[in-house]
Amino acid sequence: MSTLITNIGELVTNVPPGGFAAAAAAALVIDAGQVAWTGPAGHAPAADDMVDAAGRAVLPGFVDSHAHLVFGGERGAEFAARMAGRPYQAGGIRATVAATRNATDDQLRANLRRLAAELLAQGTTTFECKSGYGLTTADEQRSVALAAEVTAEVTYLGAHVVPPEFDDDPAGYVELVCGPMLTACAPHAKWIDVFC
């Protein structure tokens, strides 16, 4: 089924490689979930359905390629310290790891859904969601499984920081991340990331 969106006040389109173009008095046709045609409203092809944009602007959705949405706790104090000029030592990640491990699935899910709704309400149409705040096999697996409930773009980030229980054995943690943790997370994640 095709849909003609007409009476667009300003249509913003992507122009490869990474630019934008704007056109006034424009229209576009969506067919099978894809933009099939854009151009002057007077030249628009026929479509199965029509939507009147009432002079509004139409632009591509935003893409967020780096989002951590599955976590417990909050890091306001860390933000204040950074704004005061104190250097970042990754302690905030460890505080979030502890809070995430202590959170229930329902608590993590509620926060995840709230944050995903904020992204969508602000025009983000595609977002990637990283794990990285559980840092145990079970907690990373539940993080990517929860993330997969709201986006197909899920990234396994077991190598976010070395957790406290591996302070004396970082090589052992790397083995865990590349072995059993990866195996547990792979069915739910599309991507893998490493924080260096």
C-alpha positions in Angstrom: 0.0 0.0 0.0 1.3 3.4 -0.9 0.8 6.7 0.8 1.2 10.2 -0.6 2.1 12.9 1.9 1.2 16.2 0.3 1.0 19.9 1.4 4.5 19.7 2.9 5.7 23.2 3.8 9.3 22.1 3.7 10.7 18.7 2.9 14.2 17.9 4.1 15.9 14.9 2.4 19.3 13.2 2.7 21.8 13.8 0.0 24.7 11.4 0.0 27.4 11.5 1.3 25.9 13.0 4.5 24.3 16.2 3.3 20.7 17.5 3.3 18.5 19.3 0.8 15.3 21.3 1.5 12.4 21.8 -0.9 9.2 23.9 -0.4 5.7 22.9 -1.5 6.8 19.3 -1.7 5.3 15.9 -1.5 6.5 12.3 -1.0 5.3 8.8 -1.5 5.9 6.0 0.9 5.4 2.5 -0.6 6.0 -0.8 1.3 7.6 1.1 4.2 10.1 2.9 2.0 10.3 6.4 0.5 9.5 5.7 -3.1 9.3 9.3 -4.5 10.0 12.9 -3.5 9.5 16.1 -5.4 7.2 19.1 -6.1 3.7 18.5 -4.9 2.3 19.3 -8.4 4.2 16.3 -9.9 3.3 13.7 -7.2 2.3 10.3 -8.6 -1.0 8.7 -7.5 -1.0 6.6 -4.3 -3.5 4.3 -2.5 -3.8 6.8 0.4 -3.1 10.5 1.1 -2.0 12.4 4.2 -2.2 16.2 4.3 0.8 17.6 6.2 -1.0 20.9 6.5 2.1 23.0 5.7 4.3 21.2 8.3 8.0 20.3 7.8 8.9 16.7 7.1 12.4 15.6 7.8 14.3 12.3 8.2 14.2 10.7 11.6 17.2 11.0 13.9 19.5 8.0 14.4 21.2 7.5 17.8 24.1 5.1 17.3 25.3 5.1 21.0 22.7 4.7 23.7 22.9 3.0 27.1 19.3 2.5 28.1 19.5 -0.6 30.4 20.9 0.5 33.7 20.0 1.1 37.3 20.9 4.1 39.5 21.7 7.7 38.5 25.0 9.6 38.1 24.1 13.2 38.8 26.9 13.6 41.2 29.4 12.4 38.6 28.0 14.9 36.1 28.4 17.7 38.7 32.0 16.7 39.3 32.8 16.7 35.6 31.3 20.2 35.3 33.5 21.3 38.2 36.6 20.1 36.3 37.4 16.9 38.1 38.7 14.2 35.8 36.7 11.2 34.9 38.0 7.9 36.3 35.3 5.5 35.2 34.0 5.3 38.8 30.6 6.2 37.5 30.5 3.1 35.4 31.2 1.0 38.4 28.5 2.7 40.5 26.0 2.0 37.7 27.2 -1.6 37.5 26.4 -2.1 41.2 23.0 -0.4 40.8 22.2 -2.4 37.7 23.1 -5.7 39.3 20.8 -4.9 42.2 17.8 -3.8 40.0 15.0 -6.1 39.1 14.1 -6.9 35.5 10.9 -4.9 36.0 12.9 -1.9 37.2 15.4 -2.1 34.3 12.5 -2.6 31.8 10.6 0.4 33.1 13.6 2.7 32.9 14.4 1.3 29.4 10.9 1.9 28.1 10.8 5.4 29.6 14.1 6.4 27.9 13.1 4.7 24.6 9.8 6.7 24.6 11.8 9.9 25.2 14.0 9.1 22.2 11.0 8.4 20.0 9.1 11.5 21.1 12.1 13.7 20.2 12.2 12.4 16.6 14.7 9.5 17.0 13.4 6.8 14.8 16.3 4.3 15.0 18.5 3.8 18.1 21.2 1.4 19.1 21.2 0.2 22.7 24.3 -1.1 24.4 24.7 -3.4 27.4 27.7 -2.9 29.6 26.3 -2.2 33.1 25.9 -5.8 34.3 29.4 -7.2 33.6 28.4 -10.7 34.7 27.2 -13.3 32.3 23.7 -13.3 33.7 23.4 -9.5 33.9 24.8 -8.8 30.5 22.5 -11.5 29.0 19.4 -9.9 30.7 20.6 -6.5 29.5 20.7 -7.4 25.9 17.5 -9.4 26.1 15.7 -6.4 27.6 17.2 -4.1 25.0 15.9 -6.4 22.2 12.4 -5.8 23.5 12.6 -2.2 22.2 15.1 -2.2 19.3 16.7 -4.6 16.8 20.0 -2.6 17.1 21.4 -4.2 20.3 25.1 -4.1 21.1 26.9 -6.4 23.5 29.4 -4.3 25.5 30.6 -6.8 28.1 34.0 -5.1 27.8 32.9 -1.8 29.3 35.2 -1.9 32.3 36.8 -4.6 34.4 34.4 -5.2 37.3 35.7 -5.1 40.8 35.7 -8.9 41.3 38.2 -9.1 38.5 40.5 -6.3 39.6 43.3 -8.8 40.2 42.6 -10.9 37.1 41.7 -8.6 34.1 42.9 -11.4 31.7 40.3 -13.7 33.3 37.6 -11.1 32.7 38.6 -10.8 29.0 38.3 -14.6 28.7 34.8 -14.4 30.3 33.8 -11.6 27.9 35.0 -13.5 24.8 33.7 -16.9 25.9 30.7 -17.7 28.1 29.4 -14.1 28.3 29.5 -13.7 24.5 27.8 -17.0 24.0 25.0 -16.0 26.3 24.5 -12.6 24.8 24.9 -13.5 21.1 21.3 -14.6 20.5 20.0 -11.1 21.6 22.7 -8.8 20.2 23.4 -7.8 16.6 26.7 -5.9 17.4 29.7 -6.1 19.7 31.5 -3.1 21.1 34.6 -2.7 23.4 35.3 0.4 25.5 39.0 1.3 25.5 
